[in-house]
Amino acid sequence: MTSLFQILMLLLDVAKFIVIAHVIVSWLINFGVLNTHQPVVAQIQDGLNRLLEPVYAPIRRVLPNMGGLDMAPLVVILGLLALDIVLTNNVA
């Protein structure tokens, strides 16, 4: 049971890393540090968008419009952290 718990915690850590990487890449693109005309950057952005858009879309429908500020990644990270806490406290 411990190994299953450790695998689940590893998957949560990977999911948090992917969300943070998506936020950082989008910031770098918006601030002009990265150019989406470069194939590698475009592929990374497209892959992260395809991976995370199904997670973000339902959250964006519930959240109010904040102008240009997207709060969906913050909600996802908070949800992953809450799930991490619940799993850690309930392991027996």
C-alpha positions in Angstrom: 0.0 0.0 0.0 2.9 2.3 0.7 4.3 2.0 -2.8 0.9 2.8 -4.3 0.7 5.9 -2.1 4.2 6.9 -3.2 3.4 6.5 -6.9 0.2 8.6 -6.4 2.3 11.3 -4.6 4.8 11.2 -7.5 2.0 11.7 -10.0 0.7 14.7 -8.1 4.2 16.2 -8.0 4.5 15.7 -11.8 1.1 17.3 -12.4 2.1 20.3 -10.2 5.4 20.7 -12.2 3.5 20.6 -15.5 1.1 23.3 -14.5 3.9 25.5 -13.2 5.9 24.9 -16.4 2.8 25.9 -18.4 2.5 29.1 -16.5 6.1 30.0 -16.9 6.1 29.3 -20.6 3.0 31.4 -21.1 4.6 34.3 -19.2 7.8 34.0 -21.2 5.8 34.0 -24.5 3.7 37.0 -23.4 6.7 39.0 -22.3 8.4 38.4 -25.6 11.3 36.3 -24.2 10.3 33.2 -26.2 9.2 33.4 -29.8 6.4 31.1 -30.9 7.8 31.1 -34.5 10.6 28.7 -33.2 9.4 25.2 -33.8 10.5 23.9 -30.4 8.8 26.6 -28.4 5.6 26.2 -30.5 5.6 22.4 -29.9 6.1 22.9 -26.1 3.4 25.5 -25.9 1.0 23.4 -28.0 1.7 20.2 -26.0 1.2 21.9 -22.7 -2.0 23.6 -24.0 -3.4 20.3 -25.2 -2.5 18.6 -22.0 -4.0 21.2 -19.6 -6.9 22.8 -21.6 -9.3 19.9 -20.7 -8.5 20.6 -17.0 -8.7 24.4 -17.3 -11.9 24.7 -19.4 -14.4 23.6 -16.7 -12.7 25.8 -14.1 -12.7 28.8 -16.5 -16.5 28.4 -17.0 -17.0 28.6 -13.2 -14.6 31.5 -12.4 -15.7 35.1 -13.1 -14.0 37.0 -15.9 -10.9 38.7 -14.5 -10.0 40.7 -17.6 -6.7 39.3 -19.0 -5.8 37.4 -15.8 -6.3 33.6 -15.9 -6.8 32.1 -12.5 -7.4 28.5 -13.6 -3.8 27.4 -13.1 -3.9 28.8 -9.6 -7.1 26.8 -8.8 -5.6 23.7 -10.3 -2.4 24.0 -8.2 -4.5 24.7 -5.0 -6.6 21.6 -5.8 -3.5 19.5 -6.3 -2.0 20.8 -3.0 -5.3 20.1 -1.2 -5.4 16.5 -2.6 -1.8 16.1 -1.5 -2.7 17.1 2.0 -5.8 14.9 2.2 -3.8 11.9 0.9 -0.9 12.5 3.3 -3.2 12.8 6.3 -5.3 9.8 5.5 -2.5 7.3 4.7 -2.8 4.5 7.2 
